Amino acid sequence: MFTSKEEFIMEFSKRIISTYGRCVSQSHVTEQFMVLESMVRDYASVNWATTKADIIKYNKKQMYYFSLEFLMGRMLVNNLMNLGIYDVAKIGLSELGINIHELEELETDAGLGNGGLGRLAACFMDSLASLSYPGNGNTIRYEYGLFKQKIEDGYQIEVPDQWLKLGNGWEVRKPKHTVDVKFWGTVQYNSETQKYEHKGAECVSAVPYDVPIVGMDTTVTNTLRLWHAQPSDNIPSNKDFRQYNQEVRDICQTLYPDDSTISGKTLRLKQQYFLVAAGLQAIIKYHLSLYPSLDNFHEKTVIQLNDTHPVLCIPELMRLLIDEHDYEWDQAWFIVSHTFAYTNHTVLVEALERWPITLMQALLPRVYMIIDEIHHRFHDEVIKRTGDKEKADRLGILKDGYCDMAHLAVVGSFSVNGVAYLHTQILKNDVMRELSDYFPGKFNNKTNGITHRRWLLYANPQLSDLIKQQIGDSWIEQPLLLSRLLDYSLDPKLQEQFIAVKKERKQRLADYILKNNHIQVDIDSIFNIQVKRFHAYKRQLLSVLGIIYQYYEIKNNPDYQMYPQTFIFGGKAAPGYYFAKTVIKLINSVAKVVNEDEDVSKYMKVIFIENYGVTLAELIIPAADVSLQISTAGKEASGTGNMKFMMNGAITLGTMDGANVEIVQQVAKENCEIFGLTTAEIEDLKPNYRVWDYYHNDPKIKRVIDSLVDGSWDNNREQFRVIFEELMNRNDEYFVLADLDAYLKALNRIEKRYQDQAEWAKACLINIAKSGYFSSDRTIKEYVDDIWHIEKI
Ligand code: 26V
């Protein structure tokens, strides 16, 4: 396509003219952006084609990652850099009088995910391609991504995320691969053919849009397939078309912020089946275009189920094999149970998916019959093997009118993995103990990771350059080699340079905050940052109570001395999650009082950054001194933000939860700031926990809690009532008060440590040096070796 600046300029100018009928100097920036995007995509298409051809030529087994979420963020810089053409494009554009950074800013995030689970899928896609493995994604092409968050008067307001407004230059529509998906109707047995037939179903067409996933320094380009719903040619005759049309459109309208609400459950189940049915049909068609039968399907295909959301894959593949490809149950089960692997991402009971049987029966009558059969066969087998009927009931898939998707996943997959060491231990020894014992060897751990290309190389070029200057660039291909920095963690020159880089990144964030929040923050203050989804278990409330506590310390003591600190929050709450939204309001209310108070604001500022997402994370994370990872021990499955902060040279202020445990293991306790109850201590405390004791035993804590309901932060005393109730009258489910004192002490230690800048820089450098383990390249290699058994292309 183009290899030199001159060729780039020619191609770019030609495309501007042929697409928009005007010359470069008269073109609009959005036109320039879209042409650049199309050029990069076409550039990538060359390798895309060869990758597909090579897979066929060498009969490669492929992995498909099925996920209802992919949080890709922006792709322009990532693709330009991975293709190694960033500089050519930058210089070429600049000679045309165009600033590439201006074009970069025009790209909207593909925000097709809620948080860590969706971003993990995106990091995995980057590692798969960069390591040259054949691995593809399957998801839904949501017309609106996760809502855009506005803060008005301190409240979260949700507005639609119209990410497709300018179109999506990365995708290629593939109408010839359209397949039909069936909902509703009834099942009839045809005694002549001895088959079940799905009658009176409503068909919906699924059209794939393919997005190339470009790896770094490789010719391998994989595919992320986005499925879009449109009216089928087989329109049900008895149905009003306008209503049908609307129902079809609804399937791909919005990503579910979470499934805590009852309303929309049907739609959510429809989305899940839509993805699963479309994705599997396409894979089967592809397989049959290469091989004579599906007998070897599991040898050429492995499907990773990202949480329980796509677990309908299991009965759906059974259905396809039995009803459409004439397999007997046992043969079909052999193929199915050697195809799927399931990843669990949470142990919170309220987040484990259970679908009402009545709903499944109506929406997916044939699929439900198969689930029922899987359940009964498994139930009988458990009784036969253990003689224990109650155990069989407990392990079964169908109970109390619900279908337990996690149990279906475990029964139908050959591998079940947790996402961090501690999380997998809890799964195996507690939450899924009986299932784990029943299937020895099936449960395993795959500690999460993040792509160091996006999160260090591209998000933080200043730090990357410093690292390259010190230890060269072999770590880009082998992130474990970041450990070579260990030799220099005591080098005063490197320490100083690191501090300078950090300052530069703090300044950039400070500029953003000034522009958007109209607040001046001091870049010499400690940047304590907590950015993540809002959930009670993540305990943003613990940080706020800490701020309130310090506020009263300063107010009540004229001689109070404190090293200046800036607390920065970001994150979205599910629209229906009243408690989480109230915590956001509390942060903003406290921020207003603190920032406007002359005595206090010289020591402390509180900032809430609106609309946290992938692109903002790339600005915020490199600017952190302290990474707040303070969930109740045992509740955060892994966390991946913690890894991104560590890799960018921040110190973890955290509990022994999720992957924090492994961060501590990598860098040693003295290079983190760990506090609070451990999982075991929480279990011990649970039966005797009395939150009022903490309130009565410490007047300072009493003052903090009272301030929630005495009008201190809002004229309306009822404003934060729900928080007071949750803490004091529902006995503080997440042990916020139990950990408050330890948290405050840890903050104090941070304050002391920070003032010895050499020691601080040393700890940060050790964190960077040891962060290579958390590259998703390591995670992917473990999945490849232990689960997928795929080979490089
Ligand atoms: C969902 C819900 C929905 C209903 C209300 C309560 C609740 C609580 C948690 C969740 C999260 C479901 C799955 C999930 O997103 N897990 C996240 O996966 C990340 C990638 O493995 C991991 O790093 C995070 O620790 C984990 O929370």
Residues whose N, C-alpha, C, O or C-beta is under 5 A from the ligand:
A	BS01	26V	G116 L117 L120 D258 D259 S260 H345 T346 L348 E350 A351 V419 E636 A637 S638 G639 T640
